[in-house]
Amino acid sequence: MEKKKTSSKKSGAAVDPKSSEAAKLQALQQVMAKIEKDYGRGSIMRLGDNKVENVDVISTGSIGLNYALGVGGFPRGRIIEIYGPESSGKTTLAIHAIAEAQKKGGTCALIDAEHAFDRFYAEKLGVDVDNLLISQPDHGEQALEIAEQLIRSSAIDVLVIDSVAALTPKSEIEGTMGDRNVGLQARLMSQAMRKLTGSISRTNTCCIFINQLRDKIGGNMFGPSETTTGGNALKFYASVRVEIRPSTGIKDGDEVLGKKTKVKVTKNKVAPPFRRAEFDIMFGEGISKAGEIIDLGVDYGIIKKSGSWFSYNGSKLAQGRDSAKKVIKDNPELSDELETKIMEALAGTSDEEKQAIEAKKKAEAKAKKESDDEDDDFSDMDFDEELPDDFAIEED
């Protein structure tokens, strides 16, 4: 009996934890070596082996939007979706990203599925159209195959697909009007996302999809009434989704010169989402950097506003916002100096202070809207107009 007890004690003896850990580590190293042998060097690694670097980005051309994105622009190696209603500035924003990438020596490509690219407008926005690669495909499959080949080349810095709604499946084009092609485009986009995502990450390409909005048919009454085209795949695979909407027109008398535009980052995998930006889009010029400098400069106390006068460093710039924009636009050194100070102010402001600034801007905008509505009510009334016969007062 004694011998049996002794043997049972030996079999239940604790295993040395150090030898167990060493065995695990050795097994892991062998597995990692086999994976690298089978699939190539870099197919698996420890996250701490490489030096942590900031996210590589492409500027959007807007100071406020660069800040709202949290990393200074559109992240490279990711899928970006820009969506909004018609004539909201979606393509303008994408073209600005192309121009900014080209300024740094990047190679850019545009897949114009809508067949509506305006080279003269792109030139005005700063795009080197002679070195811009452009494709106008016949159908959606061709467009996405071209996109895949360009991305796999590792030579493209920014690729823009304009737009998802225009990526018409080949079977739909070859069919007749009235054919039911339910879910074809959604399946096409789902397959494309699965194939493109890995290549985009490996080649560090910034891939921008432009998308349109559609009304939800029979949607619930409490949720959003609009949705983007092409199914849900792009929503899931996109690291950044940007919603862009026009706000109010910018007028000189009766002539409309541009529009104020509001942008919201509705999804962001590289920084906190739901930040907002606002800027002017001037017709024939694109995003007005001078307008942003004026607005952000006033918000953060860099530019002083007294009545209609704007001043900087104690000296007056101009009277009226449009005049101040012209002064800044005509003085590149002043523009760069103000932009640097604004970026420093944005970086050094706490979230609470930014929320207070945003709340103040919303309150001012609401007060201005109410004032404009009251003016419109009175301006529509004609006090000299005679009452119609039906409403004439009868005398006894």
C-alpha positions as CSV (number, residue, x, y, z in Angstrom):
1,M,0.0,0.0,0.0
2,E,2.8,2.4,0.9
3,K,4.5,1.9,-2.5
4,K,1.3,2.6,-4.3
5,K,0.8,5.9,-2.5
6,T,4.4,6.9,-3.3
7,S,3.9,6.2,-7.0
8,S,0.7,8.2,-7.1
9,K,2.4,11.2,-5.6
10,K,5.2,11.1,-8.2
11,S,2.7,10.9,-11.1
12,G,0.8,13.9,-9.7
13,A,3.9,16.1,-9.2
14,A,3.7,19.7,-10.5
15,V,5.3,20.3,-13.9
16,D,8.1,23.0,-13.9
17,P,6.4,26.2,-15.3
18,K,9.6,27.4,-16.8
19,S,10.1,24.2,-18.9
20,S,6.4,24.4,-19.9
21,E,6.8,28.0,-21.1
22,A,10.0,27.2,-22.9
23,A,8.3,24.3,-24.7
24,K,5.4,26.6,-25.7
25,L,7.8,29.2,-27.0
26,Q,9.7,26.7,-29.0
27,A,6.5,25.3,-30.5
28,L,5.4,28.8,-31.5
29,Q,8.7,29.6,-33.1
30,Q,8.6,26.4,-35.1
31,V,5.0,27.2,-36.3
32,M,6.0,30.8,-37.2
33,A,9.0,29.6,-39.1
34,K,6.9,27.1,-41.1
35,I,4.3,29.8,-41.9
36,E,7.0,32.2,-43.2
37,K,8.5,29.3,-45.2
38,D,5.1,28.4,-46.8
39,Y,3.7,31.9,-47.3
40,G,6.7,34.2,-47.4
41,R,8.5,36.5,-45.0
42,G,6.2,38.9,-43.2
43,S,3.2,36.7,-43.4
44,I,3.2,36.6,-39.6
45,M,5.1,38.8,-37.1
46,R,4.9,40.2,-33.6
47,L,3.3,43.6,-33.5
48,G,6.2,44.9,-31.4
49,D,8.9,43.9,-33.9
50,N,8.3,46.9,-36.1
51,K,8.6,50.5,-35.0
52,V,5.2,52.2,-34.4
53,E,4.8,55.0,-36.9
54,N,2.1,57.6,-37.5
55,V,-0.6,56.8,-40.0
56,D,0.5,57.8,-43.5
57,V,-2.1,60.1,-45.0
58,I,-3.2,62.0,-48.1
59,S,-4.4,65.6,-47.4
60,T,-8.0,66.3,-48.3
61,G,-7.3,69.9,-49.2
62,S,-9.4,71.2,-46.3
63,I,-7.8,72.2,-42.9
64,G,-10.9,71.5,-41.0
65,L,-11.6,68.1,-42.6
66,N,-8.0,67.0,-42.1
67,Y,-8.4,67.7,-38.4
68,A,-11.9,66.1,-38.2
69,L,-10.4,62.9,-39.7
70,G,-8.0,62.8,-36.6
71,V,-4.9,61.8,-38.5
72,G,-4.4,64.7,-40.8
73,G,-6.1,63.4,-44.0
74,F,-7.3,60.3,-45.7
75,P,-5.3,57.3,-44.4
76,R,-3.3,55.3,-46.9
77,G,-3.8,51.5,-47.2
78,R,-7.5,51.9,-46.5
79,I,-10.8,52.1,-48.2
80,I,-12.5,55.5,-48.1
81,E,-16.1,56.2,-49.0
82,I,-17.4,59.8,-49.8
83,Y,-21.1,60.0,-50.1
84,G,-23.9,62.6,-50.3
85,P,-26.7,64.0,-52.4
86,E,-26.3,65.3,-55.9
87,S,-24.0,68.4,-56.5
88,S,-22.8,68.2,-52.9
89,G,-19.1,68.3,-53.7
90,K,-18.2,64.6,-53.6
91,T,-16.1,64.6,-56.7
92,T,-14.6,68.0,-55.8
93,L,-13.3,66.6,-52.5
94,A,-11.8,63.5,-54.3
95,I,-10.1,65.7,-56.9
96,H,-8.6,67.8,-54.2
97,A,-7.1,64.6,-52.6
98,I,-5.6,63.7,-56.0
99,A,-4.1,67.2,-56.4
100,E,-2.6,67.0,-52.9
101,A,-1.0,63.6,-53.6
102,Q,0.4,64.9,-56.9
103,K,2.0,67.8,-55.1
104,K,4.1,65.3,-53.1
105,G,5.1,63.4,-56.2
106,G,2.4,60.7,-56.0
107,T,0.9,58.8,-58.9
108,C,-2.9,59.0,-59.1
109,A,-5.6,57.2,-61.1
110,L,-9.3,57.9,-61.7
111,I,-11.8,55.3,-62.8
112,D,-14.6,57.4,-64.3
113,A,-17.5,55.1,-64.4
114,E,-19.9,58.0,-64.8
115,H,-18.0,59.2,-67.9
116,A,-18.4,62.8,-66.7
117,F,-14.8,63.9,-65.7
118,D,-14.1,67.6,-66.4
119,R,-10.3,68.0,-67.0
120,F,-10.6,71.8,-67.1
121,Y,-12.2,71.9,-63.6
122,A,-9.6,69.4,-62.3
123,E,-6.8,71.7,-63.7
124,K,-8.3,74.6,-61.8
125,L,-8.2,72.6,-58.6
126,G,-4.5,71.9,-59.0
127,V,-4.5,68.5,-60.7
128,D,-1.7,67.7,-63.2
129,V,-4.0,66.2,-65.7
130,D,-1.2,65.2,-68.1
131,N,0.1,62.7,-65.5
132,L,-3.3,61.6,-64.2
133,L,-4.3,58.1,-65.2
134,I,-7.9,57.8,-66.2
135,S,-10.1,54.9,-67.3
136,Q,-13.7,55.1,-68.5
137,P,-14.8,51.4,-68.4
138,D,-17.8,49.9,-70.2
139,H,-19.2,48.0,-67.2
140,G,-18.7,47.5,-63.5
141,E,-16.7,44.2,-63.7
142,Q,-14.2,45.9,-66.1
143,A,-13.9,48.9,-63.8
144,L,-13.1,46.8,-60.7
145,E,-10.7,44.5,-62.6
146,I,-8.8,47.6,-63.8
147,A,-8.8,48.9,-60.2
148,E,-7.4,45.6,-58.9
149,Q,-4.6,45.6,-61.5
150,L,-3.6,49.2,-60.7
151,I,-3.6,48.5,-57.0
152,R,-1.5,45.3,-57.3
153,S,1.1,47.2,-59.3
154,S,2.1,49.0,-56.1
155,A,2.6,52.2,-58.2
156,I,-0.6,54.0,-57.3
157,D,-0.8,56.4,-54.4
158,V,-4.5,57.5,-54.8
159,L,-7.2,55.6,-56.7
160,V,-10.6,57.2,-57.1
161,I,-13.7,55.2,-58.3
162,D,-16.4,57.7,-59.4
163,S,-18.9,56.3,-58.7
164,V,-20.3,53.1,-57.1
165,A,-23.8,53.9,-58.5
166,A,-22.4,53.8,-62.0
167,L,-20.7,50.4,-61.7
168,T,-23.3,48.7,-63.7
169,P,-23.0,44.9,-63.9
170,K,-22.3,43.5,-67.4
171,S,-25.4,41.3,-67.5
172,E,-27.6,44.4,-66.8
173,I,-26.0,46.3,-69.7
174,E,-26.4,43.4,-72.1
175,G,-30.0,42.8,-71.0
176,T,-33.1,44.7,-72.1
177,M,-34.8,47.6,-70.4
178,G,-37.2,46.3,-67.7
179,D,-35.3,43.2,-66.8
180,R,-35.2,42.5,-63.1
181,N,-31.6,42.4,-61.8
182,V,-32.1,42.2,-58.1
183,G,-28.9,42.4,-56.0
184,L,-26.5,42.2,-58.9
185,Q,-24.6,45.3,-58.0
186,A,-24.5,44.4,-54.3
187,R,-23.0,41.0,-55.1
188,L,-20.5,42.6,-57.4
189,M,-19.4,45.1,-54.7
190,S,-19.2,42.4,-52.1
191,Q,-16.9,40.3,-54.2
192,A,-14.8,43.3,-55.1
193,M,-14.3,44.3,-51.5
194,R,-13.1,40.8,-50.6
195,K,-10.6,40.8,-53.4
196,L,-9.4,44.4,-53.1
197,T,-9.0,44.9,-49.3
198,G,-5.8,42.8,-48.9
199,S,-4.1,44.4,-51.9
200,I,-5.0,47.9,-50.8
201,S,-3.4,47.3,-47.4
202,R,-0.2,45.6,-48.8
203,T,0.4,48.3,-51.4
204,N,-0.5,51.3,-49.1
205,T,-2.9,52.7,-51.7
206,C,-5.5,55.2,-50.7
207,C,-8.6,53.9,-52.4
208,I,-11.6,56.4,-52.5
209,F,-15.1,55.3,-53.6
210,I,-17.6,58.0,-54.4
211,N,-21.2,57.0,-53.7
212,Q,-24.6,58.4,-54.1
213,L,-27.7,58.5,-51.9
214,R,-31.0,56.9,-52.6
215,D,-34.4,57.1,-50.7
216,K,-35.3,54.1,-48.7
217,I,-38.4,52.5,-50.1
218,G,-40.7,51.4,-47.3
219,G,-38.0,52.1,-44.7
220,N,-38.8,52.5,-41.0
221,M,-40.2,55.9,-39.9
222,F,-37.7,56.4,-37.1
223,G,-34.4,55.6,-38.9
224,P,-32.6,57.4,-41.7
225,S,-34.7,57.9,-44.9
226,E,-31.7,57.6,-47.2
227,T,-29.1,54.9,-47.9
228,T,-26.0,54.5,-50.2
229,T,-26.0,52.4,-53.3
230,G,-24.2,49.1,-53.9
231,G,-25.4,47.1,-50.8
232,N,-23.7,46.9,-47.4
233,A,-20.3,45.6,-48.3
234,L,-18.6,48.9,-48.8
235,K,-20.0,50.2,-45.5
236,F,-18.3,47.3,-43.6
237,Y,-15.0,47.4,-45.5
238,A,-14.5,51.2,-45.5
239,S,-12.2,52.4,-42.8
240,V,-13.5,56.0,-43.2
241,R,-16.9,57.1,-44.4
242,V,-17.5,60.8,-45.0
243,E,-20.9,62.3,-45.6
244,I,-20.9,65.7,-47.4
245,R,-23.9,68.0,-47.8
246,P,-24.4,71.5,-49.2
247,S,-25.6,74.0,-46.6
248,T,-26.3,77.5,-48.0
249,G,-25.4,79.4,-51.2
250,I,-22.6,82.0,-51.3
251,K,-24.0,85.0,-53.2
252,D,-22.8,88.3,-54.6
253,G,-26.0,90.1,-55.1
254,D,-28.2,87.7,-57.1
255,E,-25.2,85.8,-58.5
256,V,-24.4,82.5,-56.7
257,L,-20.6,82.1,-56.5
258,G,-20.5,78.9,-54.4
259,K,-21.9,77.0,-51.5
260,K,-21.2,76.4,-47.9
261,T,-20.6,72.7,-47.3
262,K,-20.9,70.6,-44.2
263,V,-19.0,67.3,-43.8
264,K,-19.4,64.6,-41.1
265,V,-17.1,61.7,-40.5
266,T,-19.7,59.0,-40.0
267,K,-17.2,56.1,-39.6
268,N,-13.5,56.2,-38.7
269,K,-11.3,53.2,-37.8
270,V,-8.2,55.2,-37.3
271,A,-9.5,58.0,-35.0
272,P,-12.7,59.0,-33.1
273,P,-15.7,59.3,-35.5
274,F,-18.6,61.8,-35.8
275,R,-16.4,64.9,-36.0
276,R,-17.6,67.7,-38.3
277,A,-16.1,70.3,-40.6
278,E,-17.4,73.1,-42.7
279,F,-15.9,74.9,-45.7
280,D,-16.8,76.9,-48.8
281,I,-16.8,75.3,-52.2
282,M,-16.5,78.1,-54.8
283,F,-17.6,77.3,-58.4
284,G,-14.6,76.9,-60.6
285,E,-12.2,77.0,-57.7
286,G,-13.0,74.2,-55.4
287,I,-12.5,74.3,-51.6
288,S,-11.7,77.8,-50.4
289,K,-8.7,77.6,-48.1
290,A,-8.9,81.3,-47.5
291,G,-12.5,81.0,-46.3
292,E,-11.5,78.2,-43.9
293,I,-8.6,80.3,-42.5
294,I,-11.0,83.2,-41.8
295,D,-13.6,81.0,-40.1
296,L,-11.2,78.9,-38.1
297,G,-9.0,81.9,-37.3
298,V,-12.0,83.7,-35.8
299,D,-13.2,80.6,-33.9
300,Y,-9.8,80.2,-32.2
301,G,-9.1,83.9,-31.6
302,I,-6.2,84.1,-34.1
303,I,-8.1,86.6,-36.3
304,K,-10.2,89.2,-34.5
305,K,-13.6,90.2,-35.8
306,S,-15.2,93.5,-34.8
307,G,-18.4,94.2,-36.6
308,S,-17.6,93.5,-40.3
309,W,-13.9,94.2,-39.9
310,F,-11.2,91.5,-39.6
311,S,-7.8,92.1,-38.1
312,Y,-4.7,90.2,-37.4
313,N,-1.8,91.1,-35.0
314,G,-3.4,94.5,-34.4
315,S,-3.6,95.5,-38.0
316,K,-6.8,95.4,-40.1
317,L,-7.1,92.9,-42.9
318,A,-10.3,94.0,-44.6
319,Q,-13.9,94.9,-44.2
320,G,-16.3,92.0,-45.0
321,R,-15.6,88.3,-45.2
322,D,-15.2,88.2,-49.0
323,S,-12.6,91.0,-48.9
324,A,-10.7,89.3,-46.1
325,K,-10.7,86.1,-48.2
326,K,-9.2,88.0,-51.1
327,V,-6.5,89.5,-49.0
328,I,-5.4,86.1,-47.6
329,K,-5.6,84.5,-51.1
330,D,-3.4,87.2,-52.6
331,N,-0.8,86.9,-49.8
332,P,0.6,83.3,-49.7
333,E,3.0,84.1,-46.8
334,L,0.2,85.4,-44.7
335,S,-1.9,82.4,-45.6
336,D,0.8,80.0,-44.6
337,E,1.5,81.8,-41.3
338,L,-2.2,81.8,-40.4
339,E,-2.6,78.1,-41.4
340,T,0.3,77.1,-39.2
341,K,-1.1,79.0,-36.2
342,I,-4.6,77.4,-36.8
343,M,-3.1,73.9,-36.9
344,E,-1.2,74.6,-33.6
345,A,-4.4,75.9,-32.1
346,L,-6.4,72.8,-33.2
347,A,-3.7,70.5,-31.8
348,G,-3.6,72.2,-28.5
349,T,-7.4,72.6,-27.8
350,S,-9.1,70.2,-25.5
351,D,-12.3,68.3,-26.5
352,E,-14.4,70.4,-24.1
353,E,-13.2,73.6,-25.6
354,K,-13.9,72.3,-29.1
355,Q,-17.4,71.3,-28.1
356,A,-18.0,74.8,-26.6
357,I,-16.8,76.4,-29.9
358,E,-19.1,74.1,-31.9
359,A,-22.1,74.8,-29.6
360,K,-21.4,78.6,-30.0
361,K,-21.3,78.2,-33.8
362,K,-24.6,76.3,-33.9
363,A,-26.3,78.9,-31.7
364,E,-25.1,81.7,-34.0
365,A,-26.2,79.8,-37.1
366,K,-29.7,79.1,-35.6
367,A,-30.1,82.8,-34.6
368,K,-29.1,83.9,-38.1
369,K,-31.5,81.4,-39.7
370,E,-34.4,82.6,-37.5
371,S,-33.6,86.2,-38.4
372,D,-33.5,85.4,-42.1
373,D,-36.8,83.6,-41.9
374,E,-38.4,86.6,-40.3
375,D,-37.0,88.9,-43.0
376,D,-38.4,86.5,-45.7
377,D,-41.8,86.5,-44.1
378,F,-42.0,90.3,-44.3
379,S,-40.4,90.6,-47.7
380,D,-43.0,88.3,-49.2
381,M,-45.9,90.5,-48.1
382,D,-47.2,93.2,-50.4
383,F,-48.9,95.9,-48.4
384,D,-50.2,97.8,-51.4
385,E,-52.0,94.8,-52.9
386,E,-55.8,95.1,-53.0
387,L,-58.0,92.4,-51.4
388,P,-59.7,90.2,-53.9
389,D,-63.5,90.5,-54.4
390,D,-64.2,87.4,-52.5
391,F,-62.7,88.9,-49.4
392,A,-64.0,92.5,-49.8
393,I,-65.8,93.9,-46.8
394,E,-69.4,94.5,-47.5
395,E,-70.9,97.8,-46.4
396,D,-74.5,98.1,-45.0
